[in-house]
Amino acid sequence: MTKGASAPRSRRKPKIGQHFLASEAAAVRIVEALGDLSQATVLEIGPGRGAITELLAPKARRVIAVELDRVLSAQLRMKFGLYPNVEIIEGDFLKIELDTVFGPKPGSVRGGLNFSPEPARVVGNLPYYITSDILLRLFEYRRYFSTIVVMVQKEVADRLAASAGSRDYGLLSATAQLYGRVEPLFTLPPTAFLPPPKVHSSVVRITIQPRLESLRVPEDGFIAFLKLCFGQKRKTLWNNLKTRYDEGALRAAMAKSGVKPAIRAEALPLEKTAALFRALAGGN
């Protein structure tokens, strides 16, 4: 698992952002956080040199590892060639067709494996600069996943798990918590990686539990609304929303939902934000 979008040859200097997990103890803890894998499919994002993959291979029913780097992909195929349950996909996770990966593949089943529609588990050491993009894609295709265990930059983990009203709470927090239950698990120092990054990394587990139905909001409309609410973090909720809504309707909706105009988006829990959205949409 690596911290970058791709990983170089072991003898070459890593590209910017490339940090290989070197702590075996950490790798074990990450895999344990996924739970019992004996009947599970696991999607691994960015396996790198295979530190996590080699723990998954003998445990999981099926492992799908997506690696961008061409050389590493070839090395992984050689390393795990004797495991019929391990599939190495060379490609960009943000671009591969997940419907194809997780859908039935007539004639391509190897080793007697059958393709189960049960939700898969996800593990990955996510590149810092595309962490949000990867998480949003996982949420978009959440029908395929049940549990997500990822290592991210500590400040990102803090944002994912932040409560409304705290300084770390923002659009990423609200979005992640709209789709799942976020649990911070543990933090690793730079020395757990080769070469050591300049920041600490944290492992978080997200259990997919969408709240759209309980909050009574449509997905696309509410996501767009959250983006508008957090559009300018220093601005009040009123100033962010008045760019899109009539001021009279906005004032009435805020009064109906019990939201003060001077409040900022980061101070509102999802329940209140959803109530304001419904009021603006003319609902209850």
DOMARPA-904629 format. One record per residue (C-alpha): x, y, z; residue number from 1; residue in three letters. Coordinates in Angstrom, 1 decimal. Each point is the difference from the previous one (the first is absolute). Example, Ala and Ser with C-alpha at 12.3 -4.5 7.8 and 13.67 -1.06 7.14 Angstrom:
u 12.3	v -4.5	w 7.8	resi 1	resn ALA
u 1.4	v 3.4	w -0.7	resi 2	resn SER
//
This chain:
u 0.0	v 0.0	w 0.0	resi 1	resn MET
u 1.3	v 3.4	w -0.9	resi 2	resn THR
u -0.7	v 3.6	w 0.6	resi 3	resn LYS
u 0.0	v 1.1	w -3.7	resi 4	resn GLY
u -2.0	v -0.6	w -3.1	resi 5	resn ALA
u 2.7	v -2.4	w -1.3	resi 6	resn SER
u 3.2	v -1.5	w 1.4	resi 7	resn ALA
u 3.5	v -0.3	w -1.5	resi 8	resn PRO
u 2.5	v -2.8	w -0.2	resi 9	resn ARG
u 1.5	v -0.8	w 3.4	resi 10	resn SER
u 3.4	v 1.1	w -1.2	resi 11	resn ARG
u -1.1	v 3.4	w -1.3	resi 12	resn ARG
u -0.7	v 3.0	w 2.1	resi 13	resn LYS
u -3.8	v 0.1	w 0.7	resi 14	resn PRO
u -2.0	v 2.6	w -1.7	resi 15	resn LYS
u -1.4	v 2.9	w 2.1	resi 16	resn ILE
u -2.5	v -1.3	w 2.4	resi 17	resn GLY
u 1.2	v -3.6	w -0.2	resi 18	resn GLN
u 0.3	v -1.7	w 3.4	resi 19	resn HIS
u -0.1	v -3.7	w 0.5	resi 20	resn PHE
u -1.5	v -1.5	w 3.1	resi 21	resn LEU
u 3.0	v -1.7	w 1.8	resi 22	resn ALA
u -1.7	v -0.9	w 3.3	resi 23	resn SER
u -1.1	v -3.6	w 0.0	resi 24	resn GLU
u -1.9	v 0.5	w 3.3	resi 25	resn ALA
u -1.9	v 2.9	w -1.6	resi 26	resn ALA
u -0.8	v -2.2	w -3.0	resi 27	resn ALA
u -1.4	v -2.7	w 2.3	resi 28	resn VAL
u -2.2	v 2.5	w 1.8	resi 29	resn ARG
u -1.4	v 1.4	w -3.2	resi 30	resn ILE
u -1.0	v -3.5	w -1.2	resi 31	resn VAL
u -1.5	v -0.9	w 3.3	resi 32	resn GLU
u -2.1	v 3.2	w -0.2	resi 33	resn ALA
u -1.8	v -1.5	w -3.0	resi 34	resn LEU
u -1.4	v -2.9	w 2.1	resi 35	resn GLY
u -0.5	v -3.6	w -1.0	resi 36	resn ASP
u 1.0	v -0.3	w -3.7	resi 37	resn LEU
u -0.5	v -3.7	w -0.5	resi 38	resn SER
u -3.1	v 0.6	w -2.2	resi 39	resn GLN
u 0.8	v 3.6	w -1.0	resi 40	resn ALA
u 1.1	v 1.8	w -3.1	resi 41	resn THR
u 2.6	v 2.7	w 0.7	resi 42	resn VAL
u 0.8	v 2.9	w -2.3	resi 43	resn LEU
u 3.5	v 1.3	w 0.6	resi 44	resn GLU
u 0.8	v 3.5	w -1.3	resi 45	resn ILE
u 3.7	v 0.5	w -0.7	resi 46	resn GLY
u 1.6	v -3.2	w 1.2	resi 47	resn PRO
u 3.6	v 1.2	w -0.9	resi 48	resn GLY
u 2.4	v -2.8	w 0.9	resi 49	resn ARG
u -2.7	v -2.2	w 1.5	resi 50	resn GLY
u 0.5	v 0.4	w 3.7	resi 51	resn ALA
u -3.7	v -0.1	w 0.7	resi 52	resn ILE
u -0.8	v -2.3	w -3.0	resi 53	resn THR
u 2.1	v -2.8	w 1.4	resi 54	resn GLU
u -2.0	v 0.1	w 3.2	resi 55	resn LEU
u -3.3	v 0.1	w -1.9	resi 56	resn LEU
u 0.8	v -2.8	w -2.5	resi 57	resn ALA
u -0.2	v -2.9	w 2.5	resi 58	resn PRO
u -2.9	v 1.4	w 1.9	resi 59	resn LYS
u -2.5	v 1.5	w -2.5	resi 60	resn ALA
u -2.3	v -1.9	w -2.4	resi 61	resn ARG
u 0.9	v 2.4	w -2.7	resi 62	resn ARG
u 2.5	v 2.9	w -0.3	resi 63	resn VAL
u -0.2	v 2.7	w -2.7	resi 64	resn ILE
u 3.1	v 2.2	w 0.2	resi 65	resn ALA
u 0.1	v 3.2	w -2.2	resi 66	resn VAL
u 3.5	v 1.3	w -0.7	resi 67	resn GLU
u 0.8	v 2.9	w -2.3	resi 68	resn LEU
u 3.7	v -0.7	w -0.4	resi 69	resn ASP
u 0.8	v -2.3	w -3.0	resi 70	resn ARG
u 3.1	v -1.5	w 1.5	resi 71	resn VAL
u -1.5	v -0.6	w 3.4	resi 72	resn LEU
u -3.1	v -1.6	w -1.6	resi 73	resn SER
u 2.3	v -2.5	w -1.8	resi 74	resn ALA
u 1.9	v -0.8	w 3.2	resi 75	resn GLN
u -3.2	v -0.5	w 1.9	resi 76	resn LEU
u -1.4	v -2.4	w -2.7	resi 77	resn ARG
u 3.2	v -2.1	w 0.4	resi 78	resn MET
u 0.0	v 0.1	w 3.8	resi 79	resn LYS
u -3.6	v -1.1	w 0.2	resi 80	resn PHE
u -0.2	v -2.1	w -3.1	resi 81	resn GLY
u -0.7	v -3.2	w 2.1	resi 82	resn LEU
u -3.0	v 1.6	w 1.7	resi 83	resn TYR
u -3.1	v -0.6	w -2.2	resi 84	resn PRO
u -2.0	v 2.3	w 2.3	resi 85	resn ASN
u 2.3	v 3.1	w -0.7	resi 86	resn VAL
u -0.6	v 2.2	w -3.0	resi 87	resn GLU
u 2.4	v 2.9	w -0.8	resi 88	resn ILE
u -1.5	v 2.8	w -2.0	resi 89	resn ILE
u 2.4	v 2.5	w -1.6	resi 90	resn GLU
u -1.8	v 3.3	w -0.1	resi 91	resn GLY
u -1.1	v 3.2	w 1.6	resi 92	resn ASP
u -2.7	v -0.7	w 2.7	resi 93	resn PHE
u -1.7	v 3.3	w -0.9	resi 94	resn LEU
u -0.5	v -1.2	w -3.6	resi 95	resn LYS
u -0.6	v -3.8	w 0.1	resi 96	resn ILE
u -3.6	v -1.2	w -0.6	resi 97	resn GLU
u -1.1	v -1.3	w 3.4	resi 98	resn LEU
u -3.2	v -1.4	w -1.5	resi 99	resn ASP
u 2.2	v -2.2	w -2.1	resi 100	resn THR
u 2.3	v -1.0	w 2.8	resi 101	resn VAL
u -2.7	v -1.0	w 2.3	resi 102	resn PHE
u -2.5	v -1.3	w -2.5	resi 103	resn GLY
u -0.2	v -3.6	w -1.2	resi 104	resn PRO
u 2.6	v -1.0	w -2.6	resi 105	resn LYS
u -1.1	v -3.0	w -2.0	resi 106	resn PRO
u 2.8	v -2.2	w -1.0	resi 107	resn GLY
u 2.6	v 1.8	w 2.1	resi 108	resn SER
u -0.5	v -1.8	w 3.4	resi 109	resn VAL
u 3.2	v -1.5	w 1.1	resi 110	resn ARG
u 0.6	v -2.8	w 2.4	resi 111	resn GLY
u -3.6	v -0.8	w 0.5	resi 112	resn GLY
u -0.7	v 3.3	w 1.6	resi 113	resn LEU
u -3.5	v 1.4	w -0.3	resi 114	resn ASN
u -0.7	v 3.7	w 0.0	resi 115	resn PHE
u -2.1	v 1.0	w 2.9	resi 116	resn SER
u -2.1	v 3.2	w 0.0	resi 117	resn PRO
u 0.6	v 0.4	w 3.7	resi 118	resn GLU
u 1.6	v 3.4	w 0.8	resi 119	resn PRO
u 3.8	v 0.0	w 0.0	resi 120	resn ALA
u 2.4	v 1.5	w 2.5	resi 121	resn ARG
u 2.5	v 2.7	w -1.0	resi 122	resn VAL
u 3.5	v 0.6	w 1.2	resi 123	resn VAL
u 2.5	v 2.5	w -1.2	resi 124	resn GLY
u 2.8	v 2.4	w 0.9	resi 125	resn ASN
u -1.4	v 3.0	w -1.8	resi 126	resn LEU
u 2.1	v 2.6	w -1.9	resi 127	resn PRO
u -0.2	v 3.2	w 2.0	resi 128	resn TYR
u -0.9	v 2.2	w -3.0	resi 129	resn TYR
u -2.9	v -2.1	w -1.3	resi 130	resn ILE
u -1.4	v -1.4	w 3.3	resi 131	resn THR
u -3.3	v 1.9	w -0.3	resi 132	resn SER
u -0.4	v -1.1	w -3.6	resi 133	resn ASP
u 0.4	v -3.7	w 0.8	resi 134	resn ILE
u -2.3	v 0.2	w 3.0	resi 135	resn LEU
u -2.7	v 1.7	w -2.0	resi 136	resn LEU
u 0.2	v -2.7	w -2.7	resi 137	resn ARG
u -0.3	v -2.7	w 2.6	resi 138	resn LEU
u -3.1	v 1.8	w 1.4	resi 139	resn PHE
u -1.4	v 0.3	w -3.5	resi 140	resn GLU
u 0.3	v -3.8	w -0.5	resi 141	resn TYR
u -0.8	v -0.9	w 3.6	resi 142	resn ARG
u -2.4	v -2.7	w -1.2	resi 143	resn ARG
u 3.1	v -2.1	w -0.5	resi 144	resn TYR
u 1.6	v 0.6	w 3.4	resi 145	resn PHE
u -0.7	v -0.6	w 3.7	resi 146	resn SER
u 3.2	v 1.1	w 1.8	resi 147	resn THR
u 2.8	v 2.4	w -0.9	resi 148	resn ILE
u 3.3	v 0.0	w 1.9	resi 149	resn VAL
u 2.4	v 2.6	w -1.3	resi 150	resn VAL
u 3.1	v 1.7	w 1.0	resi 151	resn MET
u 0.1	v 3.7	w -0.6	resi 152	resn VAL
u 1.8	v 3.1	w 1.2	resi 153	resn GLN
u -0.8	v 0.6	w 3.7	resi 154	resn LYS
u -1.6	v 3.4	w -0.7	resi 155	resn GLU
u -2.3	v -1.6	w -2.5	resi 156	resn VAL
u -1.0	v -2.8	w 2.4	resi 157	resn ALA
u -0.7	v 2.8	w 2.6	resi 158	resn ASP
u -2.3	v 1.7	w -2.5	resi 159	resn ARG
u -1.8	v -3.3	w -0.9	resi 160	resn LEU
u -0.8	v -0.7	w 3.6	resi 161	resn ALA
u -0.7	v 3.6	w 1.1	resi 162	resn ALA
u -3.2	v 0.9	w 1.8	resi 163	resn SER
u -2.1	v 3.0	w -1.1	resi 164	resn ALA
u 1.1	v 3.0	w 1.9	resi 165	resn GLY
u 3.7	v -0.9	w 0.1	resi 166	resn SER
u 2.6	v 1.8	w -2.1	resi 167	resn ARG
u 0.8	v -3.1	w -2.1	resi 168	resn ASP
u -3.7	v -0.5	w -1.1	resi 169	resn TYR
u -0.5	v 0.8	w -3.6	resi 170	resn GLY
u -1.4	v -1.3	w -3.4	resi 171	resn LEU
u 2.1	v -3.2	w 0.2	resi 172	resn LEU
u -1.2	v -0.7	w 3.5	resi 173	resn SER
u -3.7	v 0.6	w -0.9	resi 174	resn ALA
u 0.3	v -2.1	w -3.2	resi 175	resn THR
u 1.8	v -2.9	w 1.7	resi 176	resn ALA
u -2.5	v -0.1	w 2.9	resi 177	resn GLN
u -2.9	v 0.2	w -2.4	resi 178	resn LEU
u 1.1	v -3.3	w -1.5	resi 179	resn TYR
u 1.5	v -1.9	w 2.9	resi 180	resn GLY
u 1.1	v -0.3	w 3.6	resi 181	resn ARG
u 3.6	v 1.3	w 0.4	resi 182	resn VAL
u 2.3	v -1.5	w 2.6	resi 183	resn GLU
u 3.6	v 1.2	w 0.5	resi 184	resn PRO
u 2.1	v -3.1	w 0.8	resi 185	resn LEU
u 3.6	v 0.9	w 0.5	resi 186	resn PHE
u 2.8	v 2.4	w -1.1	resi 187	resn THR
u 3.4	v -0.9	w -1.4	resi 188	resn LEU
u 3.2	v 2.1	w 0.2	resi 189	resn PRO
u 2.1	v 0.8	w -3.1	resi 190	resn PRO
u 2.4	v -2.7	w 1.0	resi 191	resn THR
u -2.6	v -2.7	w -1.0	resi 192	resn ALA
u 0.7	v 0.9	w -3.6	resi 193	resn PHE
u 2.9	v -0.2	w -2.4	resi 194	resn LEU
u 1.0	v 2.7	w -0.8	resi 195	resn PRO
u -1.6	v 1.8	w 3.0	resi 196	resn PRO
u -2.6	v 2.7	w -0.9	resi 197	resn PRO
u 0.0	v 3.3	w 1.8	resi 198	resn LYS
u -3.4	v -0.7	w 1.5	resi 199	resn VAL
u -1.7	v -2.5	w 2.2	resi 200	resn HIS
u -2.6	v -2.4	w -1.5	resi 201	resn SER
u -3.2	v -1.3	w 1.5	resi 202	resn SER
u -2.1	v -3.1	w -0.8	resi 203	resn VAL
u -3.7	v 0.5	w 0.0	resi 204	resn VAL
u -2.9	v -2.5	w -0.5	resi 205	resn ARG
u -3.1	v 1.1	w -1.8	resi 206	resn ILE
u -3.0	v -2.3	w 0.4	resi 207	resn THR
u -2.4	v 0.7	w -2.9	resi 208	resn ILE
u -3.3	v 1.1	w 1.6	resi 209	resn GLN
u -1.6	v 2.6	w -2.3	resi 210	resn PRO
u -2.3	v 2.5	w 1.8	resi 211	resn ARG
u -1.8	v 1.4	w -3.1	resi 212	resn LEU
u -3.2	v -1.8	w 0.8	resi 213	resn GLU
u -0.1	v 0.9	w 3.7	resi 214	resn SER
u 0.8	v 3.6	w -0.8	resi 215	resn LEU
u -2.6	v 0.0	w -2.7	resi 216	resn ARG
u 2.2	v 1.6	w -2.6	resi 217	resn VAL
u 0.8	v -0.8	w -3.7	resi 218	resn PRO
u 3.6	v -0.9	w -0.6	resi 219	resn GLU
u 1.0	v 2.3	w -2.8	resi 220	resn ASP
u -2.0	v 3.0	w 1.2	resi 221	resn GLY
u 1.3	v -0.3	w 3.6	resi 222	resn PHE
u 3.7	v -0.5	w -1.1	resi 223	resn ILE
u -0.3	v 3.2	w -2.1	resi 224	resn ALA
u -1.6	v 1.8	w 3.0	resi 225	resn PHE
u 2.9	v -1.1	w 2.3	resi 226	resn LEU
u 2.5	v 1.4	w -2.5	resi 227	resn LYS
u -1.8	v 3.3	w -0.1	resi 228	resn LEU
u -0.2	v 0.2	w 3.8	resi 229	resn CYS
u 3.7	v -0.6	w 0.4	resi 230	resn PHE
u 0.9	v 2.0	w -3.2	resi 231	resn GLY
u 1.7	v 2.8	w 1.9	resi 232	resn GLN
u 1.0	v -1.2	w 3.5	resi 233	resn LYS
u 0.6	v 3.4	w 1.5	resi 234	resn ARG
u -3.5	v 1.2	w -1.1	resi 235	resn LYS
u -3.2	v -0.5	w 1.9	resi 236	resn THR
u -2.5	v -2.6	w -1.2	resi 237	resn LEU
u -2.3	v 2.9	w -1.0	resi 238	resn TRP
u 2.7	v 1.6	w -2.2	resi 239	resn ASN
u 0.8	v -3.3	w -1.7	resi 240	resn ASN
u -3.6	v -0.9	w -0.6	resi 241	resn LEU
u -1.3	v 3.4	w -1.1	resi 242	resn LYS
u 2.0	v -0.4	w -3.3	resi 243	resn THR
u -2.4	v -2.7	w -1.0	resi 244	resn ARG
u -3.3	v 0.6	w 1.9	resi 245	resn TYR
u -2.4	v 2.9	w 0.2	resi 246	resn ASP
u 0.6	v 1.8	w 3.3	resi 247	resn GLU
u -3.6	v -0.1	w 1.1	resi 248	resn GLY
u -0.3	v -3.8	w -0.6	resi 249	resn ALA
u 3.4	v -0.5	w 1.7	resi 250	resn LEU
u -1.1	v 2.0	w 3.1	resi 251	resn ARG
u -3.3	v -1.9	w 0.2	resi 252	resn ALA
u 1.8	v -3.4	w -0.4	resi 253	resn ALA
u 2.6	v 0.9	w 2.7	resi 254	resn MET
u -2.8	v 1.0	w 2.4	resi 255	resn ALA
u -1.9	v -3.2	w -0.7	resi 256	resn LYS
u 3.0	v -2.3	w 0.5	resi 257	resn SER
u 1.4	v 2.0	w 3.0	resi 258	resn GLY
u 3.2	v 1.0	w -1.7	resi 259	resn VAL
u 1.5	v 3.4	w 0.9	resi 260	resn LYS
u 1.1	v 2.1	w -3.0	resi 261	resn PRO
u 3.3	v 0.9	w 1.6	resi 262	resn ALA
u 1.1	v -3.6	w 0.6	resi 263	resn ILE
u 2.7	v -1.6	w -2.1	resi 264	resn ARG
u -0.5	v -3.3	w -1.8	resi 265	resn ALA
u 2.6	v -1.8	w 2.1	resi 266	resn GLU
u -2.1	v 0.6	w 3.1	resi 267	resn ALA
u -3.0	v -1.9	w -1.4	resi 268	resn LEU
u -0.5	v -3.7	w 0.5	resi 269	resn PRO
u -1.3	v -1.9	w -3.0	resi 270	resn LEU
u -3.5	v -0.2	w 1.5	resi 271	resn GLU
u -0.3	v 3.8	w 0.1	resi 272	resn LYS
u 1.6	v 0.4	w -3.4	resi 273	resn THR
u -2.5	v -2.5	w -1.4	resi 274	resn ALA
u -2.9	v 1.7	w 1.7	resi 275	resn ALA
u 1.0	v 3.3	w -1.6	resi 276	resn LEU
u 0.3	v -1.7	w -3.4	resi 277	resn PHE
u -3.5	v -1.5	w 0.3	resi 278	resn ARG
u -1.4	v 3.4	w 1.1	resi 279	resn ALA
u 1.5	v 1.7	w -3.0	resi 280	resn LEU
u -1.4	v -2.7	w -2.3	resi 281	resn ALA
u -3.4	v 0.6	w 1.5	resi 282	resn GLY
u -0.1	v -3.2	w 2.0	resi 283	resn GLY
u -0.2	v -0.9	w 3.7	resi 284	resn ASN
//
